[in-house]
Amino acid sequence: MAQDKPIIVVAVGGNALLQRGELMSYENQANNIDIASKALAELSENYRVVVVHGNGPQVGLLALQNLAYTDAPPYPLDVLGAETQGMIGYMMARSLKKYMKTGHVSTVVTQIAVDQADPAFDAPNKFIGPVYDKETAQAKSAQYGWNIKPDGDYWRRVVPSPFPQGIIEIDSIRTLLDAGHTVICCGGGGCPVVENEGEMTGVEAVIDKDFSAATLAKQLNAQHLLILTDGDYVCVDWGKPTEQPLYDVTVEQLGQYTFAAGSMAPKVEACCDFAAYTKGAGVGHIGSLHKAAEIMANRSGTHIHG
């Protein structure tokens, strides 16, 4: 029975679905989603799987296409986020179903409650869209009123990224899981909404998908949170001669280290938040997209305990 399997929430980055510098075409996204889906389908044999995906490149592309059509005012980011949930969810569900031996796949367009007073609204730091050289980024900032920041050797647009408070559609997600469905939800971190006099209103922001995945895992009482990225392990001193991979670690041990903001730091923070919340009942895992099954068999990845 589906209810007998442990629940695993798996977070896949938007950059894993569209590689950095790669042409943002349908064909390229479909190929990358197919690779991700093959790894995720393998997990469905032993777990009730919930997939959360990023959307940074995709929502940025939609925003650019939005600006290119001047006969209508641009759509807000929360609506563009819903568009990416539908697009990526459709492509991923179709691909997952191809590789899964049994079961159903459902995509849920998901709203996430955020706090209107979240300080993130005054300090945009979430990267979206393609990368630019500095001169091009500055020109687009002047043209569109964007906030921009350096991202490695390039520059990108940044938008507010408030912390998720709760999943609005949590009951629907739980019902689908209990019925044996693999569920794709909280895509791109979900559509950020605030409550005003009992009505939910979308806000101009993009939520970090790792934090949404941790919030979802806590609300579902999941046993595992798996964050898939392009590296095999969380590393101390990454990229330096003193680089050291971490294998089995505790939340307390990870508190001794500093990780790169905007890349590994939110993944570590999300896993630590989940592991600490479960008081030892849940484990956070971080590792390579191509080794999902190996991570869960404890043959790869970093494993974080509360």
N, C-alpha and C positions, 0 to 999 in steps of 0.2 A: 504493500500500500504506500501511496505517496507520503502519508503522514509519518511513516516509519523512518524515512530518510532525514538526515540532518539538513538544516538550511544553510546554504552558502550564498552570500552576497558578493558578486564579482564586479569590480570596477575596471573598465577598459578605457584608456585615455583617448581623447579625440585625435591626438597626434599619431596614435597607433593605427587609427582608421584612415589617416591621411598623412603620409610621412612628410617631415619638414622639407620644404623646397620642392615637393612633388606637385605636378600639375593638378589642380583641384577639379579633376574630371570625375564623371560618374564611374567610368571604367576603373580608374585607380582606386576609388573608394570601394567599389564592389569587390575588387581583388583583395584588398586589405581586410575587408569585413569577412570575406570567405576564409581567410587564414585564421582570423580571430574566432570565428564561429566553429571551425573544426576543433580547436582547443577547448572551447566551452562545451561543445556537445559531448565530449568525452567525460566531462565532470557530471553530466546529467545522469550517468549510469549509477552513481553512488550518492548524489545529493539532490535536494530540491534547489534549483538554481534560480537566482534572481540576478539579472544583468543590469548594471548601471554603466552608461557610456558617456564619454566626454563629447564636447561639440565645439571646442574653441576655433579650429579652422573653419568648420562648416558654418557656424553662426556669423563669423566674420565675413565669409564669402556672401552670405545672404544679405548682410548689412550693406556690403559694397554694391551688390546688384540692386538693392533697395534704393540706394542713393542715385544710381545711374538712370532710373526712371523718374523724370521730373514732373510728370503730369499728375502725380498723386503724392501726398505727403508720406515720408518714410514711416514704416511700421515700427512700433517700439520693440525693444530687445526681448521682452517676455514673450511676445507673439512670435518673433523670429525663433526663439528657443523652442516654442511649441512646434514650429515647422520642422526644425531639425529632429525633434523627438519622433515625429511622424516619418520623416525621410529615412533616418538611420534605423529606426525601429522596424520599419517595413523591410529594408534591405537585410538587416540582421536576422529577423524572424524567418524570412524566406531561406536564408543561408543555413541557419540553425536546423531548420526542419529537414534540410537535405542530408545532414549528417547524423541527426538523432535517430536511434533505433525505434523508439516509441515515444508517445507523449505529444502534448500540444504546446504551442508557443503563442503567447499573447503579449501585445505591446500596450502599455497604459500611458497615455499622455498625463503627466504628473505635475501637480502644483505643490510648491513647497512654501510653507509659512516662514516669513522672515520678519525681523523687528525693524520698523520704520526708523527707529533711532539708532540703528546699528552704525557705528563709526565708519564702517567701510564705505558708506555713501559719500563721505567727505574725503576719502583717500583711495581712489581707484587703483587697483593693482592686478586685476585679472586679465591675462593676455587673451585676445581673440584675433582671429583673422590671419592673413598671411604675414610673412616677414618682409621688411623693407630695409634698404640702406638708410642711414641717418637723414640724408638730404631729402629723400622721397617721403620719409615718415614726417619730417617737419613740414613739408609742403602740404601733405594731407591733413595734418593737424591744424594748419592755418585755414585750409579750405573748408573742413567739416567741423572744426571745433573739438577734435579728438584730444584726449589725453594719451600721450605716448611715453614708452619707457624702453630702455635697452633690454634685449632678450638674447644673451650670449653675444655673438658678433653682429647681430641685427637689431632692428627696432620694430616694435609692434604697438598696436592700439591696446590700451588698458581701460577696463570698465569696473564699476563697483562690484564687489563680491561679498555680500552679506552672509552671515553664518546661518545655516538652516535650523529652524526651530522645530519643525515637524512635517510629516508627510500627510497631505490632505487626503489622498486616496488610499491610505494604509489598509482600510478594511477590504477594499476591492482587491488589492494585491494579495492579502492574506487568503482571501476566498479562492482566488485563482491558484495559488500555491497548493492549498489543501485539496484542490480538485485535480492535481497532477500536472499543472501547466508550468512550463518554464516561462518566467515573466521578465520582460524588458521594461524598465521603468526608470523614473528620475533621470531621463536622458539629459545630458548637458548640465546635470545638477538639478534639473527640474525648473519649472517656470516659477520665478519668485513672486509671491503675492503677500500683501499685507491686509489685515482686517480693518475695515472702517465701518463702524455702526452695523456690524453683522454681515457686511458685504466684502468679498475678497476682490482686491484690486491689484492688477499687475504692476510691477515696478521695473524701472530701467536698470537692470543688473544681470549678472550671470553668476550662479552659485557654483562653487568648487565641487566637482562631482565626487571627489574622495570624501569630503565632509558629508555630502548628501548620502553617500553609500554607508558611512558609519552611522548616521542618524537612522537610516532605513534598517540596518542590521540590528540596532538596539531596539527599535520598535517591533521588529519581527521576532525578537528573542533568538536570533540566528546563532549558530555555533561557530561560524567562520566568516571572516571578512577577508577577501582575497583581492589585493590591488595589483593589477598586472601592468608592467611598464616595459622599457627596453633594456633593462639590466637584470642580471641574474640575482643580485643581492643588494641590500642596503650596505653601503660602504662608508667607513670613516675615512676622512682625507681623500675623498674620491678624486681621481685624476692626478694625484701626487705620488711620489716614490714611496710614501708611507701608507698608501692605500691599504685598507684592511676590511675584508668582507665580514659581515655579521651573520650568524646562523640562528641559534636559539638565544633570545635575549628577553629581558623583562622590561616593563615600562620604566622602572626605576633606573635600570642600566642605560637606557636610551636617553634619559634625561641629562646624562653627562656630556652628550655630543650636540653639535650644531650641524644642521643640514641645509642645503641650498634652498632658499625661499623660492616659491613658485614652481619647484620641481619635486625634489624628494621630501622636503620639509612637510608639506601638507599630507603626503602619503603616510609618513611616519606618525604625524600628529593624529590623523584619522584612525590608524590602527591602534595607537596607544589609548585614544579615547574609548574605542570599542572594547579593547581588552580590559581596561581598568573598570569600565562600567559593568562588565559581566562578572567581575570578581573571580576570575579564573575559569569561568564556564565557557568562555569564548576565546578564540585565538585569532590574531591578525597576521596575515601573510603578505609579503611583498616579493615579487619576482618577475621573471620574464614571461611575456605573453605566450611565447612558444613552448613554455614548460609548465603549463597550468597543472596538468595531471601529476607531473613529477614533484611540483611544489607540495601538492596535497598528499603525496606519498612520502613527504619529508626527505626527498632526494635532491632538492634544490630550494632556493629561496631563503628569505629571512623570516623567522617565526617569532611573533611577539606575544608574550604572555603577561597577564595582569598580576 
